[in-house]
Amino acid sequence: MSVKPRIRLDKKEAKKGDLVEVKALVQHTMETGQRKDSSGNTIPRKILNKFSCTVNGKEVFAADFEPSISANPYIQFKFKATESGPVVLTWIDDDGSKIVGEEKITVT
């Protein structure tokens, strides 16, 4: 199943030095590894544990998530616009799988 995150930049065109707000939501059930199934077996942990945002290949924001992160996590942050290019958001799961979303920004 391919997950497409919802990403919103408050500015797709910005002046150099402007703050750009990013809001993103991704679908993921999140399993803490502490619940049991109907047979009493522990359900394996499966969470998004790392997040990063790059602009034109340069990291502008990163976060480590812990088991208490909610299902379908929403994240909001700001970065300073310095150059035009792709804004790439990457979530990494416990098993190494990635969910990637992209927007573009033009900086003048």
VENURJO-V976905 format. One record per residue. RES is the residue in three letters. OMEGA is omega as a letter, one per 20 degrees, with the letter a starting at -180 (NA if undefined). Layout:
# VENURJO-V976905
[[RES OMEGA] [RES OMEGA]]
This chain:
# VENURJO-V976905
[[MET r] [SER a] [VAL r] [LYS r] [PRO r] [ARG a] [ILE r] [ARG r] [LEU r] [ASP r] [LYS r] [LYS r] [GLU a] [ALA r] [LYS r] [LYS a] [GLY r] [ASP r] [LEU r] [VAL r] [GLU r] [VAL r] [LYS a] [ALA r] [LEU r] [VAL r] [GLN r] [HIS a] [THR a] [MET r] [GLU a] [THR a] [GLY a] [GLN r] [ARG r] [LYS r] [ASP a] [SER r] [SER r] [GLY r] [ASN r] [THR r] [ILE a] [PRO r] [ARG r] [LYS r] [ILE r] [LEU a] [ASN r] [LYS r] [PHE r] [SER r] [CYS r] [THR r] [VAL a] [ASN r] [GLY a] [LYS a] [GLU r] [VAL r] [PHE r] [ALA r] [ALA r] [ASP r] [PHE r] [GLU a] [PRO a] [SER r] [ILE a] [SER r] [ALA a] [ASN a] [PRO r] [TYR r] [ILE a] [GLN r] [PHE r] [LYS r] [PHE r] [LYS r] [ALA r] [THR a] [GLU r] [SER r] [GLY r] [PRO r] [VAL a] [VAL r] [LEU a] [THR r] [TRP a] [ILE a] [ASP r] [ASP a] [ASP r] [GLY r] [SER a] [LYS r] [ILE a] [VAL r] [GLY a] [GLU r] [GLU r] [LYS r] [ILE r] [THR a] [VAL r] [THR NA]]
